[in-house]
Amino acid sequence: MNFERRNLTDDQLLDLYKRLLKPRLIEEKMLILIRQGKVSKWFSGIGQEAISCGITAVLEKDEYILPMHRNLGVFTGRDIPLYRLFSQWQGKASGFTKGRDRSFHFGTQEYKIIGMISHLGPQLGVADGIALANRLKKNGKVTAVFTGEGATSEGDFHEALNIAAVWDLPVLFIIENNGYGLSTPTNEQYRCENLADKGVGYGMEAHILDGNNILEIFNELSEIVESMRTNPRPVLIEFKTFRMRGHEEASGTKYVPQELMDMWAEKDPVDNFRRYLLKQNILRADKDEQWREEIRKEIDDNLLIANTEAEIKASYEQEIGDVYAPYEFEDVKPGSETENIRYVDAIAQGLRQSFERHENLVIMGQDIAEYGGAFKITDGFVDLFGKDRIKNTPICESAVVSAGMGLSINGYKAIVEMQFADFVSTGFNPIVNYLAKVHYRWNENADVVVRMPCGGGTQAGPFHSQTNEAWFTKTPGLKVVYPAFPYDAKGLLTAAINDPNPVMFFEHKLLYRSVYQDVPTNYYTLPLGKAAVLRQGKDVTIVAFGAAVHWALETLDKNPDISADLIDLRSLQPLDTETIFASVKKTSKVILLQEDSLFGGVASDLAAMITEHCFEYLDGPVRRVASLDTPIPFTKALEDQYLAKGRFEEALKELVAY
């Protein structure tokens, strides 16, 4: 192996060697503990240490790194106390996830490390968001994100590279090409000769480096990273290396030809660099052994701390309490001055006033800048707030949602506008697996609002008409808001933007330009999780949300003899069960109306909850009225038949007469 020291001092060379040595010795200890049954799972990075250690040595301490399983050198290079790592791997409290996640599935703001999730790809988009925040701050910082050759086949990889290239984001994309994705060799994963070509395809600078040569990594990256700080842009690096152990220890390496193992064993990054330093009289053998003994003692001492730490005791209150980030609602009262405006105007007004209030607020979406969005809600926003904060995106919902998470990590508030709620399916993974779980996993906020123009009644067909709130109410960690009136839409949107938790904010398209209301002109907020009682009566309780509230109002206006409580939920998560249960106990009958199809919808859970908590008060069956269990059709006659609106009046009368 050819080592070129260039202008590095002896001390710098020895520092790089010590950086390599520590993760290797920890790994060797872990392999012993696995054989002893003291560690349940381990993802080894033996043979790949030079990449993690070299990159961490190049980056500044306050520059974010997003590593993966085989990047122990990132964690040791940032000087995390070893007992905390050992406690993390044992699921103990001194780790970073309170026993809720394992291995390297964690992040820590203290050390500017943002760990992976098992879905791999989203962290590339998260790096985009972190880097976007750095660009907005103009701080000259670089973000480094790791992935393996296997994940370069994921759509998130391509979306993230495209966004970084289009937005000139200072992201160092690191591909550790180690030969195998679990057991699948590279010739069964891709056809291009080099993965670096994928970067070139997106118009970004790309390099191929020897992933086992610590000096090549350090020297080349030192120049590249310094250039990225002064000339912000993405750079892709493909590191050619090899995985000397299994995907994880239990899987082994029997599928790898022995001659391949032998060839790469000769390229061991630690052993080769050690021999080079000894040959150059930079390192003495006795000093090497002294360092090894010191590191081994540090490992043993910290293992003792972790081993003697008490096991975590389950606490119902703590588990439930950590699903959402703490948030004290800021109650800003509406003023007396009002204007009669449409639902769509109220959304735009709430957004505009939130942008004026929060200088760190950014919105991302397709066609939202000069064009003003598909529904013209952000029309004129570029003139008011600039293109840095009103960002057009490519058609890549997954990476944009992930970028919102990255903005949140790096001190910003993010809004992601789905052009239509239907399209959120292509961004589903980071919403339900990253945003929703991140506070519970390692105490990080996901300060992201996803705006969801939704609903039928406009003859837009199966791909532009869904009301898919039930996809998200099932997922702990998400808040789901669904206002029916302009007043509520504005006050709940401003509150959702203030909230540090991820909020799915549903806006019914049919209501945009058909519903008017007197709305306070000033900035104000309304609490999430508080239903509105629109009508009061004694015969029956009607529970609805979104456009269904207006269907219920029309039905009651046609039937003045029906005395009903009408509850507009406004917020589906958190849910105002107190108001619902109190009304049901008063009227003894309840009908639940939703626009979504019946099975698995919000009404199903409401029905179960009411039956469970109010059974002895009921004088009739809990009725659900919903749209058909089919996709939503295009033609008006078919759509009218599909929607629950046409069946509600009859069902209501039947229940009242029961």
Buried (B, 14 or more C-beta within 10 A) or exposed (E): BEBEBEEBEEEBBBBBBBBBBBBBBBBBBBBEBBEEEEBBEBBBBBBBBBBBBBBBBBBEEEBBBBBBBBBBBBBBBBEBEBBBBBBBBBBBBBBBBBBBBBBBBBBBEEBBBBBBBEBBBBBBBBBBBBBBBBBBEEEBBBBBBBBBBBBBBBEBBBBBBBBBBBBBBBBBBBBBBBBBBEBBBBEEBBEEEBBBBBBEBBEBBBBBBBBBBBBBBBBBBBEBBEBBBEEBBBBBBBBBBBBBBBBBBEEEBEEBEEEBEEEBEEBBBBBBBBBBBBEEEBBEEEEBEEBBEEBBEBBEEBBEBBEEBEEBEEEEEEEEEBBBBEBEBEEBEBEEEBEEBBBBBBBBBBBBBBBEEBEBBBBBBBBBBBEBBBBEBBBEBBEEBEEEBBBBBBEBBBBBBBBBBBBBBBEBBBBBBBBBBBBBBBBBBBBBBBBBBBBBBBBBBBBBBBBBBBBBBBBBBEEBBBBBBBBBBBBEBBBBBBBBBBBBBBBBBBBBBBBBBBBBBBBBBBBBEBBBBEBBBBBBBBBBBBBBBBBEBEBBBBBBBBBBBBBBBEBBEEBEEBBBBBBBBBBBBBBBBEBBBBBBBEBBBBBBBBBBBBEEBBBBBBBEBBEEBBEEBBEBBBBBBBBBEEEBBBEEEBBBBBBBBEBBBEBBBEBBEE
